[in-house]
Amino acid sequence: MSFFEILRFAVRGITVNKLRSALTMLGVLIGVGAVILLVAVGNGSAKQITDRIAALGSNTLTVQSTARGGSSSDAITVPTALALKDPVLAPDARSVSPVVNASATITYQGADHQVSQFVGTYPSYLGASNTSVATGAAFSDSDLAQGRRVVLIGQTVAAELFPGTDPLGAQVTVGGALYTVVGVLAEKGSATGFQDANDVAIAPLTAVQQTLTGYGAVNSVLVEATGPDRVDDAQAQIATILDQRLKVAPAASGAVAGGAVARGGAAAGRAQGTPYRIQNAAQLLQTQTETADTFTVLLGAVAGISLLVGGIGITNIMLVTVTERTREIGIRKALGAPRRVILTQFLAEATMLSLVGGGLGVLAALAGSHFTIVGVKPVVVPSSIALALGVSVAIGLFFGSVPASRAAGLRPIDALRYE
């Protein structure tokens, strides 16, 4: 019997019980589809994180205080932040932008919107963070100096408060104070699934401190280096200035000098005990990428369990099939069918079930990847498809080997006597 004839017998064996075969393939379909789709969700999450970090700029540094309480002497204030813009001590720092954040409700003509990020900062923040203005104009140094209550709103805020109307020139209420909308920010990359990048409002630091946060410590300082290749140098220069301003003990400073900063930012933050932490985009990207990779592997492993369950279903159905066709096996063996033909036929049936189920699972996963899942747009990679299909075929061969061996090992006389 040729291999083609063996395959033809296998196809006929599968199509005899269509419903049972379909239910068996359904288990593999779910397993393969789950593996591909959940890995795609993990990849999509990683891509969104990468896009968000890239949007911040590859040559930026973020300085945050590790001191507890805004009134602490170790807290970073506006004068401390502005000291970082020293052309002599920090020649590689192009711009310095103190940042305060507040969660505020913006009200316009009776409509309220809770904005997740109400940012008070300097005009240089827009360039450093790759934030552009789509319509209107950014606020200026004069607005900052005068404490003018002007605000730039993100696309989400504009859509919520000004549907179908032009927000430019409108006066909105924030924390009981009136702000004038002077611009709408360009749309940023998609959300991470946890926070909308376009649900933001940016205003002059002085105005936000006056109306929302008070004149205490700033939340962070965004520093733009003169170039991507100068980030490490800028980081070291900033650390030196902060050590001087915050009077960091020599032991702690020495630990830092031999640590993250001096090594060009190998670690995400400063040594323990220092009152501040410096992060650059590359460090943040590396940390987030490692986290996302772990998340992806975990999702794939969980989905792989359902694929294993599908394989067990194949074994169960094939054992039932062998039992039902015992007399047929006996007749074929009595007519001279060798052991390998019987073995190959049942292995082919099990493999076909898993392969067709896997193929349908791929189609289901590709269809599902067009939808957003828990705020994440899945990103399907060809390697996950090839891996899932390969594993499904391997599962068919592995789990089909037991019933195929049982069928091939039957003695003709015993098989013919089977009732």
Solvent accessible surface area in square Angstrom, and as a share of the most:
residue,aa,sasa,rsa
1,M,98,0.44
2,S,60,0.39
3,F,128,0.54
4,F,150,0.62
5,E,64,0.29
6,I,5,0.03
7,L,54,0.27
8,R,120,0.44
9,F,41,0.17
10,A,0,0.00
11,V,72,0.41
12,R,129,0.47
13,G,14,0.14
14,I,26,0.13
15,T,60,0.35
16,V,106,0.61
17,N,56,0.29
18,K,144,0.61
19,L,134,0.67
20,R,55,0.20
21,S,11,0.07
22,A,47,0.37
23,L,107,0.53
24,T,9,0.05
25,M,32,0.14
26,L,83,0.41
27,G,26,0.25
28,V,1,0.00
29,L,39,0.19
30,I,94,0.48
31,G,0,0.00
32,V,0,0.00
33,G,10,0.09
34,A,28,0.22
35,V,16,0.09
36,I,0,0.00
37,L,38,0.19
38,L,55,0.27
39,V,24,0.14
40,A,1,0.01
41,V,8,0.04
42,G,0,0.00
43,N,37,0.19
44,G,0,0.00
45,S,15,0.10
46,A,20,0.16
47,K,108,0.46
48,Q,12,0.05
49,I,36,0.18
50,T,52,0.30
51,D,59,0.31
52,R,55,0.20
53,I,11,0.05
54,A,63,0.48
55,A,27,0.21
56,L,67,0.34
57,G,5,0.05
58,S,77,0.50
59,N,24,0.12
60,T,6,0.03
61,L,1,0.00
62,T,40,0.23
63,V,0,0.00
64,Q,58,0.26
65,S,32,0.20
66,T,55,0.32
67,A,29,0.22
68,R,224,0.82
69,G,51,0.49
70,G,46,0.44
71,S,117,0.76
72,S,39,0.25
73,S,106,0.68
74,D,52,0.27
75,A,7,0.05
76,I,2,0.01
77,T,47,0.28
78,V,28,0.16
79,P,83,0.52
80,T,11,0.06
81,A,0,0.00
82,L,75,0.38
83,A,25,0.19
84,L,0,0.00
85,K,94,0.40
86,D,38,0.20
87,P,104,0.65
88,V,123,0.70
89,L,87,0.43
90,A,1,0.01
91,P,76,0.48
92,D,14,0.07
93,A,6,0.04
94,R,123,0.45
95,S,15,0.10
96,V,9,0.05
97,S,0,0.00
98,P,0,0.00
99,V,8,0.04
100,V,2,0.01
101,N,66,0.34
102,A,22,0.17
103,S,82,0.53
104,A,6,0.05
105,T,53,0.31
106,I,0,0.00
107,T,41,0.24
108,Y,46,0.18
109,Q,157,0.70
110,G,73,0.70
111,A,42,0.32
112,D,99,0.51
113,H,26,0.12
114,Q,100,0.44
115,V,0,0.00
116,S,47,0.30
117,Q,45,0.20
118,F,0,0.00
119,V,3,0.02
120,G,0,0.00
121,T,0,0.00
122,Y,40,0.15
123,P,29,0.18
124,S,42,0.27
125,Y,36,0.14
126,L,13,0.07
127,G,53,0.51
128,A,3,0.02
129,S,1,0.01
130,N,88,0.45
131,T,15,0.09
132,S,65,0.42
133,V,42,0.24
134,A,57,0.45
135,T,72,0.42
136,G,46,0.44
137,A,63,0.48
138,A,47,0.36
139,F,6,0.03
140,S,51,0.33
141,D,100,0.52
142,S,56,0.36
143,D,22,0.11
144,L,20,0.10
145,A,81,0.63
146,Q,123,0.55
147,G,17,0.17
148,R,109,0.40
149,R,91,0.33
150,V,19,0.11
151,V,0,0.00
152,L,0,0.00
153,I,1,0.00
154,G,1,0.01
155,Q,61,0.27
156,T,33,0.19
157,V,0,0.00
158,A,14,0.11
159,A,66,0.51
160,E,100,0.45
161,L,9,0.04
162,F,9,0.04
163,P,96,0.60
164,G,89,0.86
165,T,87,0.51
166,D,103,0.54
167,P,13,0.08
168,L,66,0.33
169,G,53,0.51
170,A,14,0.11
171,Q,104,0.46
172,V,1,0.01
173,T,46,0.27
174,V,0,0.00
175,G,56,0.54
176,G,73,0.70
177,A,10,0.08
178,L,94,0.47
179,Y,1,0.00
180,T,38,0.22
181,V,1,0.00
182,V,42,0.24
183,G,0,0.00
184,V,10,0.06
185,L,6,0.03
186,A,31,0.24
187,E,129,0.58
188,K,49,0.21
189,G,37,0.35
190,S,68,0.44
191,A,31,0.24
192,T,25,0.15
193,G,32,0.30
194,F,197,0.82
195,Q,77,0.34
196,D,49,0.26
197,A,8,0.07
198,N,16,0.08
199,D,16,0.08
200,V,17,0.10
201,A,0,0.00
202,I,5,0.02
203,A,0,0.00
204,P,0,0.00
205,L,2,0.01
206,T,44,0.25
207,A,0,0.00
208,V,0,0.00
209,Q,11,0.05
210,Q,102,0.45
211,T,29,0.17
212,L,53,0.26
213,T,55,0.32
214,G,32,0.31
215,Y,156,0.59
216,G,38,0.37
217,A,29,0.22
218,V,8,0.04
219,N,76,0.39
220,S,14,0.09
221,V,0,0.00
222,L,13,0.07
223,V,0,0.00
224,E,24,0.11
225,A,0,0.00
226,T,50,0.29
227,G,10,0.09
228,P,95,0.60
229,D,116,0.60
230,R,93,0.34
231,V,11,0.06
232,D,61,0.32
233,D,54,0.28
234,A,0,0.00
235,Q,1,0.01
236,A,37,0.29
237,Q,35,0.16
238,I,0,0.00
239,A,4,0.03
240,T,69,0.40
241,I,5,0.03
242,L,0,0.00
243,D,21,0.11
244,Q,108,0.48
245,R,114,0.42
246,L,16,0.08
247,K,173,0.73
248,V,21,0.12
249,A,56,0.44
250,P,118,0.74
251,A,87,0.67
252,A,23,0.18
253,S,29,0.19
254,G,43,0.41
255,A,54,0.42
256,V,5,0.03
257,A,59,0.46
258,G,49,0.47
259,G,14,0.13
260,A,7,0.05
261,V,8,0.05
262,A,65,0.51
263,R,150,0.55
264,G,24,0.23
265,G,8,0.07
266,A,69,0.54
267,A,41,0.32
268,A,40,0.31
269,G,16,0.16
270,R,25,0.09
271,A,36,0.28
272,Q,183,0.81
273,G,75,0.72
274,T,8,0.05
275,P,17,0.10
276,Y,1,0.00
277,R,86,0.31
278,I,1,0.00
279,Q,37,0.17
280,N,6,0.03
281,A,11,0.09
282,A,70,0.54
283,Q,9,0.04
284,L,48,0.24
285,L,62,0.31
286,Q,108,0.48
287,T,63,0.36
288,Q,60,0.27
289,T,54,0.32
290,E,99,0.44
291,T,83,0.48
292,A,4,0.03
293,D,78,0.40
294,T,93,0.54
295,F,85,0.36
296,T,19,0.11
297,V,108,0.62
298,L,107,0.53
299,L,32,0.16
300,G,17,0.16
301,A,60,0.47
302,V,83,0.48
303,A,4,0.03
304,G,27,0.26
305,I,107,0.55
306,S,35,0.22
307,L,6,0.03
308,L,90,0.45
309,V,90,0.52
310,G,4,0.04
311,G,0,0.00
312,I,94,0.48
313,G,28,0.27
314,I,0,0.00
315,T,24,0.14
316,N,87,0.45
317,I,34,0.17
318,M,3,0.01
319,L,46,0.23
320,V,60,0.34
321,T,10,0.06
322,V,2,0.01
323,T,60,0.35
324,E,105,0.47
325,R,38,0.14
326,T,10,0.06
327,R,114,0.42
328,E,65,0.29
329,I,3,0.02
330,G,0,0.00
331,I,85,0.43
332,R,31,0.11
333,K,32,0.13
334,A,62,0.48
335,L,150,0.75
336,G,57,0.55
337,A,23,0.18
338,P,62,0.39
339,R,132,0.48
340,R,150,0.55
341,V,1,0.01
342,I,0,0.00
343,L,50,0.25
344,T,41,0.24
345,Q,1,0.01
346,F,1,0.00
347,L,41,0.20
348,A,13,0.10
349,E,3,0.01
350,A,0,0.00
351,T,24,0.14
352,M,43,0.19
353,L,5,0.03
354,S,0,0.00
355,L,84,0.42
356,V,74,0.42
357,G,0,0.00
358,G,0,0.00
359,G,28,0.27
360,L,79,0.39
361,G,0,0.00
362,V,15,0.09
363,L,113,0.56
364,A,48,0.37
365,A,1,0.01
366,L,66,0.33
367,A,56,0.44
368,G,16,0.16
369,S,15,0.10
370,H,136,0.61
371,F,137,0.57
372,T,89,0.52
373,I,51,0.26
374,V,121,0.70
375,G,39,0.37
376,V,10,0.06
377,K,94,0.40
378,P,8,0.05
379,V,50,0.28
380,V,37,0.21
381,V,48,0.27
382,P,109,0.69
383,S,78,0.51
384,S,9,0.06
385,I,37,0.19
386,A,68,0.53
387,L,119,0.59
388,A,1,0.01
389,L,51,0.25
390,G,39,0.38
391,V,57,0.33
392,S,0,0.00
393,V,40,0.23
394,A,54,0.42
395,I,19,0.10
396,G,0,0.00
397,L,86,0.43
398,F,140,0.58
399,F,32,0.13
400,G,0,0.00
401,S,39,0.25
402,V,85,0.49
403,P,0,0.00
404,A,0,0.00
405,S,51,0.33
406,R,135,0.49
407,A,0,0.00
408,A,2,0.01
409,G,45,0.43
410,L,43,0.21
411,R,150,0.55
412,P,52,0.33
413,I,78,0.40
414,D,65,0.34
415,A,1,0.00
416,L,59,0.30
417,R,172,0.63
418,Y,93,0.36
419,E,180,0.81
